[in-house]
Amino acid sequence: MRRIKDWPADERPREKLLTSGADTLTDAELLALIIRTGDSSSKSSAVDLARSLLSRFGSLRHLATASINELCQQTGIGPAKAAEIQALFQIARRFADHRLQAGQTYSSSQEVFHHFHERLCDYRKEVFLALLLDTKNRLIKEVQISEGSLSASIVHPREVFAPVLKESAAAVLFIHNHPSGDPTPSREDIEITERLKKVGDLMGVRVLDHIIIGNGDYVSLADRGVM
């Protein structure tokens, strides 16, 4: 099998990018530029390795969630290449991460989805967050309450409302992700929300919403009238 440097210049990913722009490259060609070298034992080029990875994981989105160990199961991918691949996707997440900043006002569930989707949609565990707000619904602080298993996150009212009291928040908004990609609320999600809402009412803290982030979609329990 020919090495990439033996290919015609207009077929090599780097030269193709420099000549025609990054948007003309396929997913495999872009990934090959990160991998850089192929696997000499199987005589595979970097593009071949990239194609094999995409075939194994199904898409760039699924590849982005792969662990170091999972990446290294692909012949030709060692810890160094796996680390470079993970670094690539982490840079992409941070570039797309438009976090709410302290002092910004919460206005809608759609806005929260916009700020948190890229950050949470690839998580393989459920992460439960609380946004602490002042009397004008301006963000005081974001707090991670828990990180659960692949199927559920255990949330206790005392863990949720301790930082609320510490920061003297007037309102709180809850966010968590569904690793499955389907944001449909489970019975547990609804029960947790109802329990936290009751505690908030007793404490005089407004519980504004519980937003569940999926892959490309979300559910607001407030918008659904659950709260």
C-alpha positions as CSV (number, residue, x, y, z in Angstrom):
1,M,0.0,0.0,0.0
2,R,1.4,3.4,-1.0
3,R,2.4,5.9,1.6
4,I,0.6,9.3,1.5
5,K,3.8,11.0,0.4
6,D,3.8,8.8,-2.7
7,W,0.2,9.9,-3.6
8,P,-0.3,12.6,-6.3
9,A,0.0,16.0,-4.6
10,D,-3.7,16.9,-5.2
11,E,-4.8,13.8,-3.3
12,R,-2.6,14.3,-0.2
13,P,-4.7,15.7,2.7
14,R,-2.3,18.5,3.7
15,E,-1.7,19.7,0.2
16,K,-5.4,19.4,-0.6
17,L,-6.1,21.6,2.5
18,L,-3.5,24.2,1.5
19,T,-4.7,24.4,-2.0
20,S,-8.5,24.1,-1.7
21,G,-9.3,24.7,1.9
22,A,-10.1,22.6,5.0
23,D,-13.8,22.3,4.0
24,T,-12.9,20.2,1.0
25,L,-11.5,17.4,3.1
26,T,-13.4,14.4,4.2
27,D,-13.7,13.5,7.9
28,A,-11.1,10.8,7.3
29,E,-8.7,13.2,5.7
30,L,-9.1,15.8,8.5
31,L,-8.5,13.1,11.1
32,A,-5.5,11.8,9.2
33,L,-3.8,15.2,9.6
34,I,-4.1,14.7,13.3
35,I,-2.9,11.1,13.2
36,R,-0.1,12.1,10.8
37,T,1.5,8.7,10.4
38,G,0.1,5.3,9.4
39,D,0.8,1.8,10.7
40,S,4.0,0.3,9.2
41,S,3.1,-3.2,10.4
42,S,-0.1,-3.3,8.4
43,K,1.2,-0.9,5.7
44,S,-1.8,1.4,6.4
45,S,-1.5,5.1,5.7
46,A,-2.8,7.7,8.1
47,V,-5.9,8.0,6.0
48,D,-6.5,4.3,6.2
49,L,-6.2,4.5,10.0
50,A,-8.6,7.4,10.1
51,R,-11.1,5.5,7.9
52,S,-10.8,2.4,10.2
53,L,-11.5,4.5,13.3
54,L,-14.6,6.1,11.7
55,S,-15.8,2.7,10.6
56,R,-15.2,1.2,14.1
57,F,-17.0,4.1,16.0
58,G,-19.5,5.0,13.3
59,S,-19.0,8.8,13.2
60,L,-16.8,11.7,14.5
61,R,-19.4,12.3,17.2
62,H,-19.1,8.7,18.5
63,L,-15.3,8.8,18.1
64,A,-15.2,11.9,20.3
65,T,-16.6,9.9,23.2
66,A,-14.0,7.1,22.9
67,S,-11.6,6.5,25.8
68,I,-7.9,6.1,25.4
69,N,-8.2,2.3,25.9
70,E,-11.0,2.1,23.3
71,L,-8.9,4.1,20.8
72,C,-5.9,1.9,21.4
73,Q,-7.9,-1.2,20.4
74,Q,-7.5,0.0,16.8
75,T,-4.4,-1.4,15.2
76,G,-1.9,1.4,14.6
77,I,-3.3,3.6,17.4
78,G,-1.1,3.8,20.4
79,P,-1.3,6.0,23.5
80,A,0.3,9.0,21.8
81,K,-2.1,9.0,18.8
82,A,-5.0,8.4,21.1
83,A,-4.0,11.4,23.3
84,E,-3.8,13.6,20.2
85,I,-7.3,12.5,19.1
86,Q,-8.8,13.2,22.5
87,A,-7.0,16.6,22.6
88,L,-8.5,17.5,19.2
89,F,-12.1,16.8,20.4
90,Q,-11.5,18.6,23.7
91,I,-10.4,21.7,21.8
92,A,-13.5,21.5,19.6
93,R,-15.7,21.2,22.8
94,R,-14.1,24.2,24.4
95,F,-14.4,26.3,21.2
96,A,-18.1,25.5,21.0
97,D,-18.6,26.0,24.8
98,H,-20.5,29.2,25.3
99,R,-20.9,29.1,29.0
100,L,-23.1,31.4,30.9
101,Q,-20.9,33.9,32.7
102,A,-21.5,35.4,36.2
103,G,-23.9,38.3,35.9
104,Q,-25.7,37.0,32.7
105,T,-29.4,36.7,33.0
106,Y,-31.3,33.5,32.5
107,S,-34.1,34.1,30.0
108,S,-35.2,30.8,28.5
109,S,-34.6,27.0,28.4
110,Q,-33.5,27.3,24.8
111,E,-30.7,29.7,25.8
112,V,-29.5,27.2,28.4
113,F,-29.5,24.4,25.8
114,H,-27.4,26.6,23.5
115,H,-24.9,27.2,26.3
116,F,-24.6,23.6,27.6
117,H,-25.3,21.3,24.6
118,E,-21.8,21.0,23.2
119,R,-20.3,20.6,26.7
120,L,-22.7,17.9,27.9
121,C,-24.0,16.0,24.9
122,D,-20.9,13.7,24.6
123,Y,-20.6,12.8,28.4
124,R,-20.8,9.1,29.0
125,K,-22.1,9.6,32.6
126,E,-24.9,11.7,33.8
127,V,-23.8,15.0,35.3
128,F,-26.2,17.1,37.4
129,L,-25.6,20.9,37.5
130,A,-27.2,23.7,39.4
131,L,-27.2,27.3,38.2
132,L,-27.5,29.6,41.2
133,L,-29.3,32.9,40.4
134,D,-30.0,36.2,42.2
135,T,-33.4,37.9,42.5
136,K,-33.1,39.1,38.9
137,N,-32.3,35.7,37.5
138,R,-28.7,36.7,37.0
139,L,-26.1,33.9,37.3
140,I,-24.2,33.9,40.6
141,K,-22.4,30.6,40.1
142,E,-22.5,27.2,38.4
143,V,-22.1,24.1,40.7
144,Q,-21.7,20.5,39.7
145,I,-23.8,18.5,42.2
146,S,-23.1,14.9,41.1
147,E,-21.7,12.7,38.5
148,G,-23.5,9.4,38.2
149,S,-23.3,6.1,36.3
150,L,-24.2,5.6,32.7
151,S,-27.9,5.3,33.7
152,A,-28.5,7.5,36.6
153,S,-27.2,10.3,38.8
154,I,-28.0,10.3,42.5
155,V,-29.0,13.7,43.7
156,H,-29.7,14.6,47.4
157,P,-31.5,17.8,48.4
158,R,-28.9,18.6,51.0
159,E,-26.1,18.5,48.3
160,V,-28.2,20.7,46.0
161,F,-29.2,23.4,48.5
162,A,-26.0,23.6,50.5
163,P,-24.3,25.8,47.8
164,V,-27.6,27.7,47.3
165,L,-27.6,28.7,51.0
166,K,-23.8,29.5,50.9
167,E,-24.2,31.8,47.9
168,S,-27.5,33.3,49.2
169,A,-29.1,32.5,45.8
170,A,-32.7,33.5,45.3
171,A,-33.4,31.0,42.6
172,V,-31.9,27.8,41.1
173,L,-32.1,26.0,37.8
174,F,-31.1,22.4,37.3
175,I,-29.4,20.8,34.2
176,H,-28.4,17.3,33.5
177,N,-27.5,15.2,30.5
178,H,-28.7,11.9,29.2
179,P,-25.8,9.9,27.8
180,S,-28.2,7.9,25.6
181,G,-28.8,11.1,23.6
182,D,-32.6,10.9,24.2
183,P,-33.6,13.8,26.6
184,T,-37.0,12.3,27.4
185,P,-37.4,12.6,31.2
186,S,-37.4,9.3,33.2
187,R,-39.7,8.7,36.1
188,E,-36.7,9.3,38.4
189,D,-36.0,12.7,36.7
190,I,-39.5,13.8,37.4
191,E,-39.5,12.5,41.0
192,I,-36.1,14.2,41.7
193,T,-37.5,17.5,40.3
194,E,-40.7,17.3,42.3
195,R,-38.7,16.6,45.5
196,L,-36.3,19.5,44.9
197,K,-39.1,21.8,44.0
198,K,-40.8,21.1,47.4
199,V,-37.5,21.7,49.3
200,G,-37.0,25.0,47.4
201,D,-40.6,26.1,48.3
202,L,-39.9,25.4,51.9
203,M,-36.7,27.3,51.8
204,G,-38.1,30.3,49.8
205,V,-35.8,29.5,46.8
206,R,-37.5,29.6,43.4
207,V,-36.8,26.4,41.4
208,L,-37.1,27.7,37.9
209,D,-36.6,24.7,35.7
210,H,-34.9,21.3,35.2
211,I,-33.5,21.0,31.7
212,I,-32.4,17.7,30.3
213,I,-29.7,17.8,27.6
214,G,-29.6,15.1,24.9
215,N,-27.8,14.9,21.6
216,G,-29.1,17.8,19.5
217,D,-32.3,18.2,21.6
218,Y,-33.5,19.0,25.1
219,V,-36.5,18.8,27.4
220,S,-37.5,21.6,29.8
221,L,-39.7,20.3,32.6
222,A,-41.0,23.8,33.2
223,D,-42.0,24.2,29.6
224,R,-43.8,20.9,29.8
225,G,-45.7,22.0,32.8
226,V,-44.2,19.4,35.1
227,M,-43.1,21.9,37.6
